[in-house]
Structure formats: structure tokens, C-alpha cells
Amino acid sequence: MGDCVLRIEKLTKRFGANVAVDAATLDVDKPCMIGIIGRSGAGKSTLLRMINRLADASEGSVTFEGRDVTALTGAARRAWQADCAMIFQQFNLVPRMDVVSNVLHGTLNRRSTLATVFNLFPMDDIHQAIDILDRLGIAEHAPKRAEALSGGQQQRVAIARALMQDPKIILADEPIASLDPMNAQTVMEALRRIHEEDGRTVIANLHTLDTARRYCDRVIGMRDGRIVFDGLPEQLTTGVAREIYGADSSFSEAATSTEIGALDKVHTLEMEAEAYV
């Protein structure tokens, strides 16, 4: 089958009688940006958590660059979680801590307990954190408390913290689900640049089809814990989307769009419809 950067083989997660992820199999042969779509409860988040080892698999394996990460324990497992950074929908920042310190928390895996307790950071790390914030367009916010920033800015701080780990792969679990269209676009563009400029694999759970088509090289569709679609963005037709989401002919992807233009179009259509009522 050849060498793979990432291989997921028959990965399964059970919660009692419920199967959250059912024999998921996926090969990634080179760094790319992958979008995973599917309705709530399809198993998207559980899949990412098993890849990162925040959750243990019931069956199957995850192999990265020839290493079986599902078998790792202790320090080796923590080292993998440094190589495989996780970005969450709710940012997971320390609200009352300044932005640059939140970013520096991405280095905790390689710092001593004493340094962590007293919040002591090497000057080189501080400069690196500010450089990453500058790259993401928010360096001027470095001394502010995280809670003072907008949602989109906080998500970019979370991305900066992930980059401080210098990961080989970045997993993003619904990174734009709680953001407005403008901030969602900014965050997705940042993730895309990270893939293109750094050559890092980025896998993001997404809730809209247009976002997956616009930013991803490959799209995975999940339904009831199974991977039911694996293809190029242009292959993600409305008909395929209906199958992934288990929807009927009334399914409209425009109504769930994060694209500003598409939202304006939906609003215009609604106004036109009201004019005939």
C-alpha cells in the first residue's frame, strides 16, 4: 500500500452499546488539508479525539509516520499529543491570563513543573510566541487578557498556542462553529496558510459544505459513525451531501453557509418571497 503520513485503520469507538465511530479507515499519503463533514452525532469529534489520544479506541489503530500511536502510553503518549495539536470550538484559553502567556502554554509539554508553576518562560519562547501572533495578525493584542478579545481573535490565539507546540499535524474540532462569517473566514484562511506555508497536515471538523469546498484538498463525510464519502471538494455535490446528512430534497446548503455572499443571497431570496405573500 506504500508509505503514509497518517493511516487510520478500522478505528472504532464504543460507548456501551452505542458505536460512535464504526471501523473508520483513512490513508493520508502526504500533508494536506482535510475537512470532515456530517451532522451532529456523526462521530467527527470522537474520531479526532482518538487520533489525538484524548480518547482511547475500542478497536483499530492510528499510525503516523510508521508509529502506532494507539499503543502509546505515558510520556510517549504526551509526546504524541505535542506532535498532534488540538484546536477546540470553545478555544480553551485561560480567560484572565494575557494572550502571550496563553500562547506560551503550548510549550508546557517541554517545560519543568517548577517553571510551569511560576509561569517562567525563556525569552526565546516569548519572542517566538509574539512572532506567531504577528503571523496571525494579532500581535498587538499580546499583553491583553484573552477574555478581552473577540471570538475570532481568541480562536487565532488558540491556533497560535497550537503552533507553539511545533506540531506535525493539527486537528481542529469545529473551529468556526461559534464564529460570525467574517471571523470564520479569517480563521479558515489562517489554517489554510499554515498548511501551505508550513507543510503541516490539518484536519478540521466543519459544519458547512462551502467551507469544506473552499479550503480543503479532500473532504470526508461521516454518517452514523461511518465514513460514507471520501473525495475531492468538487465531488461534494448537493446529492452527495444529502446522502451524508440523511436529508431529503428540501435540503439547502445555502441556508447553512458561512460565506457572506451566500448569506446575502439567502436573505435576498427570503425578502423576495415575502414580497409575494
N, C-alpha and C positions, 0 to 999 in steps of 0.2 A: 504493500500500500504506500510505500515511501515514507519519508520523514515528515512529521507535522510539528508545527509550533505548539498547537493545542489539540488534544484528542479527547473527546468525551464519548465514552462507550457504555451503552446500556445503563446510563445513570438513572437510578430510581430512588425516590424518597417516599416512605410510607409514614403516615401518622395514624397509628391504629389500623382500622380497616380502610382508611382513606389513602388513595395513592395521589400524592401531589405532583410528582414527576414520574413519568412512566417510560422507562427504557430509552431515555434521550440519548441519541448518538449524533455526534457532530465532529467533523475534522476541519481544522483551520491550518492550511499549509503555508501561510505567510501572514505577516502582520497586516491587519485590515480593520475596517470599522464595520461592526455588525450591529444591526438593530433587531431586537426581539419584540414581536408584537403579539397581541392576544388579549382577550377580555380578562377582567379581574377574576382571579382564581384559576387562571390557565396554568400556573406553575412557573411563571417567569422569574419572580423574586426568589423562589426556592431553588431554582436552577443556579442562579448567580451565587446564592449563599453556599451552595455545595461546592462550586468552583473555588470560592474564596476560603472554604473550610470554616465558615461561620456555622454551618450545619453539616452533619455527617451524612453520607449517603447510606441508604439501606442496602443497595446493590450497585454494581458497576464501578467505573473508575474515571478519573480525570488525570490525564498525563500531559505535562508541559515540558517541552524540550527533552523528551525521553524520561522524565522523572514522574513517578506515580505519586501525585500529591495527595490522593485519598488515603495513602498509607502513612503519611507523616504525622508525627506526634511531637509534643514538647517544643523545644527550641526550633526544630526543623519546620514544624507547622507554623510557628510565629514568623520564621524567615520567609516562608512562602507567602504569608499574608502581607509582608512588606513588599514582595515582588508583585503581588496581585492586589493593587489598591482598590478600595471600595468607596464609591460616592453614593450617598443616600438622598432620597427625596427631601427629607427634613433637615438636611445639611449636617446635623450632629456636631455643631460648633459649641464652644463654651461661650454663652451669650455675653457675660460680663468681662471676659478676657479680651485684650486688644487683638486686632486682626493678625498682626505679625506673629504673636505668640500662638495663636490658633494654627497658623501655617507651620510653625516650628514643631508642633505636636506630631507632625509627620515623621519626625526623627526619633520618636520615643523608643522605637524598637532597637536603636543602636546606642542608646544612652544609658548611663548608670542610674540606679534607683535614687541615689543621693542627688544627682543633677536634676532628675525629674521632680523630686520633692521640692527643691529650692528654685526650680524654674531657671536653671543656669544653662545658657546656650552659648556655644562658641561663636565668635564674631563672624567667622566664615559662613556659618549656617544662617546667621541673621542677614548677612548680605545676600546670600542665595535666596532666602525667603522673599526679600524685597525685590530681587530681580525677577522672581517668578510672578509676584504680584504685579510688577510693571508689565511683564509679558501679557498678563490677563487684563491690563488696563485699569487696575485698581490700587496702584502703589500709593496714591495719595491718601488712601484710607488706612494705611498700615497702623497708625497709632490709635485709631478709633476702636471703641468696643464693637464687637461683632454684632451685637443687638441693634446698633445704630444704623446698620446698613440695610438696603432693600433686599428683598428675597433673591433677586438675580445676582446682586453683589455678594451676598452670603454664599450662594452656590459656587461662585467663582473662587471665593476663599476656600471652600471645601475642595475644589479642584486643585488649587494651589497646594493645599495640605497633602493631597494625594501625590502631586508631583515631587514634593519634598522627600517622599519615600524612594524616588527614582525607580518606579515600578516598571516591570516588563509588560504588564497588562493592566488595564484599567477597566473595572466593572462599574457601571452606573445604573442604579436601580431607580427608574422613573425620575431622572434628574431634572425634568422640566414640568412635571405634573402639577406643581403648585405655583407655576410662574405665569405671568401675563405673556402675550405673544412676543413683544419686543425683547423681554428678558430671556424668554425661551430661545429665541433666535440667537442672541448673544452667547448663551451657554452652549448651544449646539455647535456654533461656529468655533468656539474655543476648543471643544472636544475634537472637532474635525482637524483643526490646526495641529493639535497635539499628536494626532495620528500621523498626519502628513509630514510634519517637521521633525518629529522625534522617532518615527518608525515604530510607535507603540501600538499594540493591539488594543482596541477599545470596543467593548461590548456593552450596549445600552438597552435597557428595557424601555420601550416607548409606547405611548398610548394613542398616537395618531399616525396614519399612513403616510401623509405628506412629509412628515419629519423623517420617517424611515427612508422614503424615496430620495429625499433631497440630500441627506447627509451620509447615508450608509452605502458601503460597497456590496453588502449582502444583507438579506433580510430573512429572519427565521420566524415562522408563525407557529404559535403553540395553542392547542385546544385540549382541555381536559387532561393536562399533564403530558401530552404527546406533541412531538414536533410533526406538524402536518404540512409545513411548507418550508422549503429551503431554496432560495433562488436569488436572482438579481432584482434590483429595485424595479426595473421596467417590467418584470414578470408579475409584479404585485398588482394585478388588475382588480377592479371592483368585484368581479365574480369570485376571484380567489379570496379576496378579503371577506366576502360573505361566508365562504366555507370556513375560514379561520375563526370568525366571530360567531358562527352559527346563526347568521342573520338571514332574514327573508329579503324580498325585492324592495322593501321600504328602506333598507339600509342606505344611509347617506354619509359618506366620509367627509363631505364639506362641512357638515354641521359640527364635526368634532375637530376641525382643522385648527392648527396653531399658526397657520400662515395669515398674516394681517390682510393680504389681498383676498384670500378665500373667505375670511370672516366678513369683510366688507361686502363681498358678493352675496353671502347668505343673508346679510342684513338688508341689502337692496331687494333681493327676491321676496323677503318677508314683507317689506314695505309695499312692493308691487301687488302682492297677494291681498294685503289689507285694503288696497285701493279698490279692489273689485268686490269686496264684501259688502 
